[in-house]
């Protein structure tokens, strides 16, 4: 092979390589940070309700009799996980101890008939987050023998300055843990804890700007 032919072959190979690279990068531009630095692509999600920053916030959990019978401490446990998630992520938020509100619920049988804004004022809260559990189980609904936490709830936020008012913000949150079916070897306690941590992260995420994995 002559020097000219050899050089021409190298140029053609380089051109093909650059074309392939450009095609790959063009198709997967969103994944470029991951390709270069080993980090998965992400996007910024704004807060749905960005008005908890700097506020004093209480969290109260409603659950039906069946859930309370199986999980007697669920109101305190869920509220505590959400409180921690808020404290770790919402700038300047001040929270009311979850156990204090749960004890009030146990002490006052008619607490659930009280006006939420007035109830929040009893704890000197600026905002009251009300979590209405619609699902709480450590078994897969479609496969009772499969251990997997499912937690769902309607979330209402009340401004306690306005008695007898409608929620200032409402949304629904639903999580499953482990996220992927078929994961085995976790204890019931680990599944409950992981489910509540995932649920709390989703609830708190409604109240601050955050980065999530791009799909």
VENGI-V634097 format. One record per backbone hydrogen bond with DSSP energy under -1.0 kcal/mol. NH is the residue of the N-H (numbers start at 1). CO is the residue of the C=O. Records with the same first field share a line. If there is no record, write none. Layout:
BEGIN
NH=CO / CO
END
This chain:
BEGIN
6=2
7=3
8=4
9=5
10=6
11=7
12=8
13=9
14=10
15=11
16=12
17=13
18=14
19=15
20=16
21=17
22=18
23=19
24=20
25=21
26=22
27=23
28=24
31=28
32=29
35=31
36=32
37=33
38=34
43=212
45=210
49=206
55=52
57=94
58=127
60=129
62=131
68=64
69=65
70=66
71=67
74=71
77=73
78=74
79=75
80=76
81=77
82=78
83=79
84=80
85=81
86=82
87=83
88=84
90=86
93=90
94=55
96=57
101=97
102=98
103=99
104=100
105=101
106=102
107=103
108=104
111=108
113=110
114=111
119=115
120=116
121=117
122=118
123=120
124=121
125=120
126=56
127=56
128=158
129=58
130=156
131=60
132=154
133=62
134=152
135=152
137=150
140=146
146=143
148=138
149=177
150=137
151=175
152=135
153=173
154=132
155=171
156=130
157=169
158=128
160=126
162=159
165=162
168=157
169=157
171=155
173=153
175=151
177=149
191=187
192=188
193=189
194=190
195=191
196=192
197=193
198=194
199=195
200=196
201=197
202=198
203=199
204=200
205=201
206=203
207=204
210=45
212=43
214=41
END
